[in-house]
Amino acid sequence: MDKEEQLNKKELELQKRLENISNMEKEILTKEKKLKEKYIELLFKKEPEEIKVKELCALSNINRSTFYERYGYLDALVSEIIEDEIKKISFDDERCNKFSVGFDQVSKDDIKKYIDRFYSNKILVRFCSVENKEFYISKIITKQIESA
């Protein structure tokens, strides 16, 4: 086998490995999406404290070991869900999206639009209406500041 054939063979092997990694990434993203969807589904049926990893994994048809490997605990999944929802309501206009600018630089109209977006997001509103709402409101505010 000459050098060119060896290079072609190595390139093919590398390409195959990359395809496998890509497939694994897709599978991981699919599992994450499914876990988030099922958590949100449960959130509208019960209090967050009543949601257990075992139940969530059974509904998602995902092994608990996979859940713990990815998230470690439910709080990490909840944080990610809140972060996703914050991104959905964030402004395109940078000056309105950052808490670092003073509120004097953000118009009342922009603040009203943001609040309207917040209240139109059923998931964030649900987190604000649970028994332990102070904990979740604090998480939401923290995630908003971190994303600024």
C-alpha positions as a Python dict, from the first residue, in 0.01 Angstrom:
ca = {
    (1, 'M'): (0, 0, 0),
    (2, 'D'): (149, 332, -102),
    (3, 'K'): (135, 656, 97),
    (4, 'E'): (-164, 793, -93),
    (5, 'E'): (-371, 481, -23),
    (6, 'Q'): (-272, 493, 344),
    (7, 'L'): (-378, 859, 364),
    (8, 'N'): (-709, 784, 195),
    (9, 'K'): (-770, 496, 435),
    (10, 'K'): (-690, 717, 736),
    (11, 'E'): (-916, 991, 603),
    (12, 'L'): (-1202, 741, 564),
    (13, 'E'): (-1147, 611, 917),
    (14, 'L'): (-1145, 966, 1053),
    (15, 'Q'): (-1460, 1052, 859),
    (16, 'K'): (-1634, 743, 1003),
    (17, 'R'): (-1533, 842, 1357),
    (18, 'L'): (-1665, 1194, 1301),
    (19, 'E'): (-1996, 1054, 1174),
    (20, 'N'): (-2021, 835, 1485),
    (21, 'I'): (-1952, 1135, 1709),
    (22, 'S'): (-2211, 1337, 1521),
    (23, 'N'): (-2466, 1056, 1565),
    (24, 'M'): (-2384, 1036, 1936),
    (25, 'E'): (-2428, 1413, 1972),
    (26, 'K'): (-2765, 1392, 1796),
    (27, 'E'): (-2871, 1112, 2028),
    (28, 'I'): (-2765, 1311, 2335),
    (29, 'L'): (-2953, 1620, 2214),
    (30, 'T'): (-3262, 1410, 2145),
    (31, 'K'): (-3251, 1265, 2497),
    (32, 'E'): (-3203, 1609, 2652),
    (33, 'K'): (-3496, 1746, 2455),
    (34, 'K'): (-3715, 1456, 2558),
    (35, 'L'): (-3624, 1497, 2927),
    (36, 'K'): (-3703, 1868, 2913),
    (37, 'E'): (-4036, 1810, 2738),
    (38, 'K'): (-4143, 1545, 2989),
    (39, 'Y'): (-4032, 1758, 3285),
    (40, 'I'): (-4242, 2048, 3156),
    (41, 'E'): (-4535, 1812, 3104),
    (42, 'L'): (-4506, 1697, 3467),
    (43, 'L'): (-4461, 2056, 3587),
    (44, 'F'): (-4813, 2138, 3473),
    (45, 'K'): (-4953, 1835, 3656),
    (46, 'K'): (-4774, 1863, 3991),
    (47, 'E'): (-4544, 2070, 4207),
    (48, 'P'): (-4175, 2062, 4105),
    (49, 'E'): (-4079, 1905, 4439),
    (50, 'E'): (-4307, 1610, 4358),
    (51, 'I'): (-4126, 1533, 4032),
    (52, 'K'): (-3879, 1249, 4076),
    (53, 'V'): (-3594, 1141, 3848),
    (54, 'K'): (-3729, 786, 3835),
    (55, 'E'): (-4070, 903, 3709),
    (56, 'L'): (-3918, 1150, 3463),
    (57, 'C'): (-3685, 888, 3315),
    (58, 'A'): (-3966, 633, 3287),
    (59, 'L'): (-4183, 884, 3099),
    (60, 'S'): (-3889, 982, 2878),
    (61, 'N'): (-3791, 619, 2820),
    (62, 'I'): (-3436, 706, 2927),
    (63, 'N'): (-3216, 525, 3179),
    (64, 'R'): (-3162, 699, 3510),
    (65, 'S'): (-2787, 650, 3468),
    (66, 'T'): (-2809, 855, 3147),
    (67, 'F'): (-2994, 1128, 3334),
    (68, 'Y'): (-2742, 1138, 3620),
    (69, 'E'): (-2450, 1129, 3377),
    (70, 'R'): (-2584, 1435, 3196),
    (71, 'Y'): (-2743, 1641, 3474),
    (72, 'G'): (-2638, 1497, 3808),
    (73, 'Y'): (-2960, 1615, 3973),
    (74, 'L'): (-3298, 1764, 3883),
    (75, 'D'): (-3195, 2116, 3975),
    (76, 'A'): (-2946, 2121, 3686),
    (77, 'L'): (-3220, 2020, 3442),
    (78, 'V'): (-3454, 2287, 3583),
    (79, 'S'): (-3179, 2550, 3548),
    (80, 'E'): (-3132, 2455, 3185),
    (81, 'I'): (-3507, 2471, 3117),
    (82, 'I'): (-3528, 2816, 3278),
    (83, 'E'): (-3226, 2930, 3076),
    (84, 'D'): (-3390, 2807, 2754),
    (85, 'E'): (-3711, 2993, 2837),
    (86, 'I'): (-3525, 3314, 2926),
    (87, 'K'): (-3358, 3300, 2584),
    (88, 'K'): (-3701, 3274, 2422),
    (89, 'I'): (-3820, 3599, 2578),
    (90, 'S'): (-3496, 3794, 2548),
    (91, 'F'): (-3477, 4100, 2330),
    (92, 'D'): (-3291, 4117, 2004),
    (93, 'D'): (-3193, 4470, 2099),
    (94, 'E'): (-2876, 4433, 2311),
    (95, 'R'): (-2931, 4745, 2520),
    (96, 'C'): (-3266, 4612, 2642),
    (97, 'N'): (-3142, 4261, 2703),
    (98, 'K'): (-2861, 4350, 2943),
    (99, 'F'): (-2921, 4432, 3305),
    (100, 'S'): (-2578, 4596, 3309),
    (101, 'V'): (-2719, 4907, 3140),
    (102, 'G'): (-2908, 5129, 3377),
    (103, 'F'): (-3285, 5115, 3364),
    (104, 'D'): (-3269, 5484, 3273),
    (105, 'Q'): (-3133, 5367, 2934),
    (106, 'V'): (-3425, 5130, 2876),
    (107, 'S'): (-3758, 5281, 2785),
    (108, 'K'): (-4074, 5204, 2981),
    (109, 'D'): (-4217, 5062, 2662),
    (110, 'D'): (-3925, 4817, 2632),
    (111, 'I'): (-3969, 4710, 2994),
    (112, 'K'): (-4341, 4659, 2937),
    (113, 'K'): (-4268, 4449, 2626),
    (114, 'Y'): (-4027, 4233, 2825),
    (115, 'I'): (-4280, 4182, 3105),
    (116, 'D'): (-4544, 4092, 2846),
    (117, 'R'): (-4307, 3838, 2693),
    (118, 'F'): (-4238, 3696, 3037),
    (119, 'Y'): (-4608, 3656, 3121),
    (120, 'S'): (-4681, 3502, 2782),
    (121, 'N'): (-4426, 3229, 2858),
    (122, 'K'): (-4638, 2966, 3035),
    (123, 'I'): (-4339, 2773, 3165),
    (124, 'L'): (-4181, 3070, 3344),
    (125, 'V'): (-4519, 3174, 3480),
    (126, 'R'): (-4576, 2821, 3610),
    (127, 'F'): (-4244, 2829, 3797),
    (128, 'C'): (-4360, 3156, 3955),
    (129, 'S'): (-4688, 3006, 4074),
    (130, 'V'): (-4566, 2694, 4255),
    (131, 'E'): (-4552, 2653, 4633),
    (132, 'N'): (-4178, 2718, 4646),
    (133, 'K'): (-4198, 3012, 4405),
    (134, 'E'): (-3932, 3223, 4579),
    (135, 'F'): (-3671, 2959, 4492),
    (136, 'Y'): (-3772, 2951, 4125),
    (137, 'I'): (-3813, 3327, 4090),
    (138, 'S'): (-3462, 3364, 4232),
    (139, 'K'): (-3337, 3109, 3976),
    (140, 'I'): (-3511, 3295, 3692),
    (141, 'I'): (-3361, 3629, 3796),
    (142, 'T'): (-3016, 3472, 3833),
    (143, 'K'): (-3036, 3313, 3488),
    (144, 'Q'): (-3150, 3642, 3335),
    (145, 'I'): (-2859, 3829, 3491),
    (146, 'E'): (-2612, 3556, 3382),
    (147, 'S'): (-2739, 3577, 3024),
    (148, 'A'): (-2692, 3956, 3020),
}
